């Protein structure tokens, strides 16, 4: 069950990351590099990294 939850979270993090990258590109072109919310890219990266960590931890058992 934990493996399925980690995979679902990883898929959601990837889609959030892809949406965040498009937002980041359009924001940089409109407002410059200082006026962009980088959290829309960094947060899905962190969530995805944590999901991969738990997924690998589950496989070791």
N, C-alpha and C positions, 0 to 999 in steps of 0.2 A: 504494500500500500504506500509506503514511504517513497518507493522508487517512482511510482506513478505520479505522486504529488510533486516530486522534484522535477520530473520531465514536464509536467504541465506548467510549473512555475518557470522553467527554463524557456519554454515556448513563448509564454507571455512576456518574459524579459527580452527575448529576441525581437518580438514584434514592437515592444515599447522602444527598444533601441533603434530600430529602423525608423519608426515615427519620429523619434528624437533627433536623429541625424538629419532628416529632411527639414525639421523645424530649425535645427541649428544652422543649416546651410542658408535657408531663406532669411533667418534672423541676422546672420553675419552680413549678407548682401544688403539688407535694409538698414541695419543700425550700426554695423561695425563689430569688431571682435569684443569690445567691452560691454556691449548692450545686449548680451544674449544670456539666457538661462541655461547654464551648462548642466544643471541638475536633471534635465530631461534626457541627458545621455549618460551621465555618471550613475544615477540611481539604478537604471536597468542593468548597467554593467556590474554593479555591486550585487544586485539581487541574483543575476545570472551566475556570478562567481560563487556566491554562497550555495546556490542550488547545485552547481557542479561539485563543490566540495562535499556536500552531503551525499550526492550520488556516488562519488568515488569512495567515500567512507562506508557507504552501504555495501558496495561491491567487495570490499576487503573482508567483510565478515563472512 
